[in-house]
Amino acid sequence: MTNANLNAQNKRPQVVIVGAGFGGLKAAQYLRRAPVDVTVVDARNHQVFQPLLYQVATAALDAEEITQATRVMLHGSRNTRFRLAQVQGVDWAHKQLRLEDPDALAFDFLILAAGAVTNDFGIPGVTDFGFGLKSVEEAIAIRCHILRMFELCNSDPALIEQGYLNFVVAGGGPTGVEMAGALAEWFSRVMRIDFPQVDVSRARVILIEAIDKVLAPFDTALQHYALLSLKRRGVDVRLNTAVSRVTAESVELKGGETIPTRSVIWGTGVKANPLASALGVELGRGGRVIVNPDMSLPGKPFVFVIGDLALGKNPDGGPHPQLAQTALQGGKHAALQIERLLNNEATQPFVYKDPGTMATIGRSAAVAEFPNGLKFTGFIAWLMWLFLHLVYLVGFRNRANVFINWIWAYTLQNYAAGILLGVLPHHAEDTLGAPGWQADATPSGRSAAPTPTSSQSASADRPG
């Protein structure tokens, strides 16, 4: 008997949540005592704390310290089960999810929280030769790639002249700024000790931003502080500069300059998960699903779209920010609206409450801005950033391990996760820099793009 037939015999309303990220799991949490049966569907069996992915990529943390098994996170929710599957689309007429296998999953209410993926803006070579930073696999691939660049230069210093120690980070938003700052500190504090035969001072971190500022959403004074902090760490910041093409051996800029590099980390641009285009509904900017004020799908009041997948609007008409806090608040809101519908009550509009934003540039340097106008920089902001991320990190063991590793790195200038995984293929000299050789860089094989049911969001990487 199929799931659809089983659900048809079940008198309790069936709620299906697509995506086990911040928003999806928050919705499940708020529905755990509701008179419904909940099924969470995702192509991965774990949640990733994306704000700290860059620290996995720069060897400060292990992947296991920022992940948690989805089934473990659902412990205590007796009305909730997890389904590992890829969603192919939705059969609206029969209210069923079409999965990768022949089985269908029926629902009475549907919450779509599939997040976002990297947007390459159609720039040639980004997908083929760039590294995304949206999953654990990608973070490990970046770490292993960087370590290999240093190992190769240790064996043949002449490779430095060919750009093997040039590391380009595209995007001056929080992800790009944090990544660039972390790379600079990794090189100056750790690599110079680990690789005494390599002239690590020749390693370059180049941050490219198309507009005239970094951290565009922040106050001007905080932007200026972040820019100076990056430069003090040796980051070559290129403002008003755009990438026109990425190859296996270089980055080409629109101004005509070519930077020799085998390492391009794409930290800018997101678009809605491909699931959005498979729904057969109206989409807005960035491929996001246009929703009603209560976050329901127009014409389908039993469907709620939240997080990066949704194009909701603030009272001023601007779109909801693609942040972790938006997803968390949206998950709670969707769950409460379903309970209202079960009680034959009218739904309420979603009102996003801005808790403030933070970004770290590196050791003892961060920026924080709050809706009440308070702004912080430097060591205080950095402590606030550390505390907030520990609070949001799931699991006591993860919090303890991350805290210990942070203390270890701060006091001893030594990173806990500088392990090179896999074996360098024999043809590597012909393909260095292209993700095609990453098959041996991660435990699970080549770092693939997020699938349509993946909840790993490109921009839900700011806790607030």
Residue, then its C-alpha position, 0 to 999 in steps of 0.5 A: m500500500t502506498n503512502a498516499n493510500l495510507n494517508a487517505q485512511n488516516k484521519r489526522p491531517q497530514v503536514v508535509i515539510v519540504g526542507a530540514g533547514f532552519g525554517g523547516l525544522k522550526a515549523a516541525q518543532y512548533l507542530r509537535r503538539a498539534p493534532v497532526d502528523v508531520t513528515v519532514v522531507d529532505a535530500r540530506n539526513h542532516q542540518v548544517f549550521q551554515p554560518l560556520l561553514y567558512q570555518v570548516a573551509t579554513a580548517a578551524l572546525d571539523a564538519e561534524e561540529i556544525t552538523q546534526a542528524t535530522r532524526v536526532m533533532l526530531h527526537g521528542s516529536r512523536n507526531t513527526r517522521f523524517r523521509l530522505a528523498q528528493v522532491q521532483g514536483v507537486d501534484w496539486a490536483h491530488k495534493q501529493l508530492r512527487l518524489e524520486d521513487p514511484d511512491a507519492l506523499a500525500f498532504d493536507f498542508l504543505i510547508l515549502a522551506a527548500g532554501a536557496v542555491t548559488n547564483d552564478f549570474g551566468i558568468p562563464g566558468v563559475t560553475d565549472f571552476g569555482f567553489g561554492l560554500k553552501s554545504v559541508e561537502e563544498a567546505i571540505a573541498i575548499r579546505c582540501h584544495i587550499l591545503r593541496m595548493f600549499e603542498l604543491c608549492n612546498s614541493d615546487p616553489a616555482l608554482i607560486e609564480q603561476g598563481y597557485l597561492n592566489f585565492v580569490v573570494a568573489g563577493g563583499g557581503p558577510t560570507g565573502v568578508e568572513m571567508a577572506g578574513a579567515l583565509a588571511e588569518w589561516f595563512s599568517r598564523v598557521m600556514r607559515i608555521d606548518f609550511p616553513q619551506v614555503d614563502v607564505s608571505r606571497a600567498r594572496v587573498i583577493l576579495i572582489e566586490a562589484i559595488d563600492k563598499v563591503l557589507a552593503p546592508f550595514d551602516t557606513a561606519l561599520q563598512h569602513y571598519a570592515l574594509l580597514s580590518l580586511k586590509r590590515r590583515g593583508v586582504d587585497v580588496r577590489l571594489n567596483t570590480a566585477v568578474s567576467r570569466v573564470t577559467a581553470e587557471s585565472v579570473e578575468l575581470k571586466g576591466g581587462e585584468t586577469i588574475p592567475t589563480r586556481s582557487v575561486i571561492w564564490g561567496t556572492g549571489v543566491k537564487a531560489n532552490p530549483l524546486a521553485s521552478a517545478l511548482g508551476v507557480e508565479l516566481g519573482r526576482g531570484g526565482r523566489v515564489i511570490v506569496n500572500p501576506d500570510m506566506s501562503l501560496p496564492g490560490k492555495p491557502f493550505v500551502f506555506v512558503i518560507g525562508d529563502l524560497a519565498l518572496g515575502k514583502n516588508p511593510d515598506g514593500g521591500p522583500h524579506p531578507q534572505l537570512a536565517q532569522t527570516a527562515l526561523q520566524g517563517g517556520k514558526h509563523a507557518a506552523l501557527q497558521i496551520e493551527r489557526l486553519l485547523n481551528n477554523e480561524a483566519t490566518q495572520p500576516f507574517v511580520y518579520k522582526d529584525p533582530g540585528t545583523m553581525a559579521t566577523i572579519g577575524r580574530s577580535a574584529a567584528v561588526a554588529e548592528f541592531p534595529n534600535g540604532l546600537k552599533f558595535t565594532g572590534f572585540i566587543a562585537w566579536l564576543m557578541w558574534l561568538f556568543l550568538h553563534l554558540v547559542y544558535l548552534v544545535g547540540f551541547r556537544n557541538r557547542a562544547n567542541v566549537f568553543i574548545n576549538w575556538i579557545w585552542a585556535y585563539t591561544l595556541q594559533n593552531y587549527a584543529a581540522g587541517i587534515l587533507l583528505g583523499v589522494l591527488p589524482h595522477h592527472a591533477e596537473d592538468t585540472l588543478g582548480a577545477p572542481g572535477w578533481q574534487a572527487d577525492a577531496t571529500p569523503s562522499g565524492r565530488s561536491a555536487a550542487p544542492t538538489p531540489t529538495s536540499s534545505q541548505s540555503a545559500s543565504a540562511d547563513r546569518p543567525g541575525 
